[in-house]
Amino acid sequence: MRRHELSDLAWKLVEPHTLGRPGTGGGTGRDNRLFVNAVLYRVRTGISWRDLP
């Protein structure tokens, strides 16, 4: 696990709240954990969105 990523336990708590609803507008996302980790990395470091690794 990298420094700014969610632990498995934290992801287990967050995951049910990240699932899209089939049949509604928008995508459901292929890898929601990757997106949540990117948001947390951005918030913790203050990096701009275009500079995300």
N, C-alpha and C positions, 0 to 999 in steps of 0.2 A: 504494500500500500504506500502510495506517495504521500508527501506531506499535506497537500491540500485536498485529498480525496476523502470521500466518506468511508467510514469503516463498514464492514459487512453488517454489523449490528445496527448502525445508524441507517444504512440503506434499507434494511428490513423494515424499519419503522416508517420511512419516508415513501417507499415504493408504492404502497396502495393509493397514495394521494397523487401520483404522477401518471397514472394510466389514463389514456384517452378513452372516450366512449365511442364504440363503433356505431356508425349511423349518424353521427353528428358531423358538422363541418370541421375541417382541419384534419391533420394527420394524427395518428396515435404515437408516432415516434418509434424508431427501431431500437434506440439505445438511450432510454431516459436517464440512466445513471450517468452516462457521459455528459449529457446536457446539464444535469444538476451539479456535477463536479465542475463543469466549466463556469457556471454561475457562481458557485462558492469561491472558486479560484479568483474570478474577477472581483468579487466583493472583498475578499481578504487582501488582495494585492493592489487594487486600484488600477489595474491595467485596463486599457480600452478594449472594446470588443474586437476590433480588427487586429489587435496584437496577440490574441489568444493563440497558444501553440496548437 
